[in-house]
Amino acid sequence: QAQLVESGGGSVQAGGSLRLSCAASGSIFSINNMGWYRQAPGKERELVAVITSGGNVNYADSVKGRFTISRDNAKNAVYLQMNSLKPEDTAVYYCYAYITTSLGRKNYWGQGTQVTVSS
């Protein structure tokens, strides 16, 4: 089994920055894609950014040019640097990772971290 633990959420004014971190632990054989989703009140969960094990990245159009995803394979960690934050970025952010363990392979999810951007 594996677990993901997130940190780094909080409250910030519009135009500010936050950095989210997510670390995987457990009996991990390998990690493929890692990424971040977010869910705002009353809205569906949406993909924010994803990074492959080889470092290829993809972003939602709404965050391109403002957010940067990165990962540290040695630490089994993924990060989301969020700059020029807007009130519409307010949401609970969830990290995920497609992990292979002795029990098989599946997506694992973090517990979620609140990001609040005030105008």
N, C-alpha and C positions, 0 to 999 in steps of 0.2 A: 504494500500500500504506500501511498504518498500523500503529502499534505502541502498546501500552499498557504503561506502567511504573508499578508499585505501590511504595509505601513506607509505613512506619508500623507494621508489625507488631511483636510482641515478647511479653514475658512480664509478667504483672501478677497481683496477688492479687485474689481475689474482692472485688467491690465497687469495683474500680478502673476506670479509663477508658483508652481508646486511641483514636487517630484515624488512620484509614487514608486514604491519598491515592492517586489514580490519574490519570495524565496521558496523553492521547493525542497522538501526533505523526505526521507523515508528510504525504502528499498528500491532505489531508482536504477534501472538499467540504462535508459536513454530518454531524452526529451526531444520531441520534434518541434512543432510550432508552439510558440508562447505568445500571449497577447493580452489585450485589455478590452473589456466590454464596459458599457455604462448603462444605467437605467435611471431615468428621471421620473419623478412622480407622475403617474397616469400615462406613462409611455412605455413602449416595448423596449426590451434590452437591445442595444445596438452595438455593433463592432466599432471600436475606436481605432485600434491598430494591432497589427500582427507582425511577428518576426519569425522567420524560419530558422532552423538550426544552422543554416549556412549564412544567415545574416540578411536575407532578402526581406524587405519591409513593404507593408501596404497600410494605407491610412484611409479613414473615412474622409470624404471631401470636406466636411465641416471642420476638421482639425488640421488639414494639410498646411504646412508652413508655420504652424504654431506648436504642435506636439512632436516629440521625438521619442521613438521607442528604441531601446537597446537591450542587450542581454550579456550576461557574463556566464558562459557555459561552465567555467570552473566552479562557480558558486551556485549553479542551477538557479540563476536569478534573472528576472526581467524588470526593466525600469520604464517609467513613462515620465519624461520631462515635459511639463505643460507650461507654456509661456503665453503671454498676451491673453490671459483667461478672460472669458466673457460670462455674463450671467447664465447664458444658455448652456454653459458647460456644467452647471450644477447638476449633480447626479451622484448615485452610488457607483463607484468604479470597482469592477471585479477583474482580477487577473485569472487567466486560465493557462493550462499547459497540457499538451498531449504527451502523456508519459507512459513508458513501458516499464512495468515491474514484473516480479515473478508471477503475479496474478493475471497478467495480460496487459493490454494497452487501452487507454481511454482518456477522455478529457477530465482533468481535475480543476476545481474552482477554489479561489480564495474566498474569504468570508465577506469581502466587500469593505470598502472604505469610503466615507462620505467626503465629497468635495463640494464646497459651497462658495459661490462667487457672487459678491454683492456689487450692486451698481453705485 
